[in-house]
Amino acid sequence: MSSSSDSFLKLAMRNMVAKGGTSLKHFFLTTIGLLAVLLTLAILFH
């Protein structure tokens, strides 16, 4: 899980750098969405 998350973060960072500051908003929204899903799963399977 952590290794795929790391590779995803690296890919997202690379895309962010390539596209510029406009995708910062999208990057943060995606991160918040992923965290929300992880939190939901953690609560459900706790």
C-alpha positions as CSV (number, residue, x, y, z in Angstrom):
1,M,0.0,0.0,0.0
2,S,2.7,2.5,1.0
3,S,4.9,1.7,-2.0
4,S,2.0,2.3,-4.5
5,S,1.1,5.5,-2.6
6,D,4.7,6.8,-2.8
7,S,4.8,6.1,-6.6
8,F,1.4,7.8,-7.0
9,L,2.7,10.9,-5.0
10,K,5.8,11.0,-7.2
11,L,3.7,10.8,-10.3
12,A,1.4,13.5,-9.0
13,M,4.3,15.8,-8.1
14,R,5.8,15.3,-11.6
15,N,2.5,16.2,-13.2
16,M,2.2,19.2,-10.9
17,V,5.6,20.5,-11.9
18,A,5.0,19.8,-15.6
19,K,1.6,21.6,-15.8
20,G,2.5,24.4,-13.4
21,G,0.6,26.0,-10.5
22,T,-2.8,25.7,-11.9
23,S,-2.9,22.0,-11.1
24,L,-2.0,22.7,-7.4
25,K,-5.7,23.0,-6.6
26,H,-6.5,19.7,-8.4
27,F,-3.6,18.0,-6.6
28,F,-4.8,19.2,-3.2
29,L,-8.4,18.1,-4.0
30,T,-7.1,14.7,-5.0
31,T,-5.1,14.3,-1.9
32,I,-8.0,15.4,0.3
33,G,-10.2,12.9,-1.5
34,L,-7.7,10.1,-1.0
35,L,-7.4,10.9,2.7
36,A,-11.2,10.9,3.1
37,V,-11.4,7.5,1.4
38,L,-8.6,6.1,3.6
39,L,-10.3,7.6,6.8
40,T,-13.7,6.1,5.8
41,L,-12.1,2.7,5.2
42,A,-10.2,2.9,8.5
43,I,-13.5,3.7,10.3
44,L,-15.4,1.0,8.6
45,F,-12.9,-1.7,9.2
46,H,-11.7,-0.6,12.6
